[in-house]
Amino acid sequence: MTVSSQVKQTLATLEGAQGILKLYLTQTQDKETKAVFEKAINAASGIIGDLQARIRVLEREENQYKGF
Amino acid sequence: MAWLRILTRSVGIFVLTFFLVRVMGKRNLARMHPFGLVNLIVIAVLVSFLTLGYFENYLFGLFALGVWVLAPITLDYLALKSKRIHDLVRGKETVLVKHGKIMEENLLQERFSGEELLRELRKKNIFNLTDVEFAVMETDGSLNVLLKSDRKPLTAHDIGQKVAPQAEAQTVILDGNMLDEPLASLGLNRAWLKTEIAKAGVSVENVFIGQVDASGDLYLDLFDDAIQIPRPRVKERVYASLEKCHADLAKFALETKNAAAKTMYAKDADKLKEILNELKPYLLR
């Protein structure tokens, strides 16, 4: 079983990267670039959802690591 | 009192000529085709005669100046309307090299020797005649060359690499002054600019030139050359964070003993890898 703190770290990094992509999405004016960034942001949201679900499962099993 | 008369006349004609030259436009003056040059010289001579008062009645001089300024402009407009007048006024381009072969009759027609052709090619850094696919002499006497496709400089298209489309960078600060028009064309405003400058740790008065590129990053050049502003590496850092997440996901897929989690991690790792490949041209190049 992976330690939940590692998964939380990856989640935080991913959320940070997604935030910057959102910033670039608002800053660019080119349609093609906007589309690519949107796609990346959506994929990142999906992965973030998966990771959060996994963390909930892990927290239930490793009670000492509960919470951030 | 003669000097006062010459002074006022000179200033007046200076202003007049300035406006006339602006009216004549960029094309007319930059283009050095033979008649354009003659036109310019005649105008210059007329203006100096006017300034020195060589005409008994200066209105005659202004009249002559008017003709020499308006006639080329009229000819240009007529040339725009009719192709025949266009060819008459500007002439046609002559093809000198076609499909790699020199057209000797055209060279003769332009009174251009082989030596001069080679010299013009060398001016464009072409030392081998075999590299040339097509060369044409324009109406103003300059030579323009198309190289054979395997001799042209490499472009991203040739390698099959995708490169993000890049619009031009807008200059938003010049000489310490913030320019509103370029900011507006990017959809930004002064408040954003002030925040970005504060983030870089300087104030507006220190900035000589500031440019915003197509993706919204601000680049600054300061008056004080001793201070070094680090180039913003946000895009590279985002790409690196995503790469790290991908590596982490792959590691979790290997470490976890839960079968469902394993498939989830593996699927997400693949998805992230795909996203990384798509983002590469936009973040890194």
Interface residues (C-beta under 8 A of the other chain):
Chain A: M1 T2 Q6 V7 Q9 T10 T13 L14 G16 A17 I20 L21 Y24 Q27 T28 Q29 D30 E32 T33 V36 F37 K39 A40 A43 A44 G46 I47 D50 L51 R54 V57
Chain B: A164 P165 A167 L186 G187 A214 S215 G216 V234 K235 R237 V238 S241 L242 K244 C245 D248 L249 F252 E255 T256 K257 N258 A261 M264 D268 K271 L272 E274 I275 E278 L279 Y282
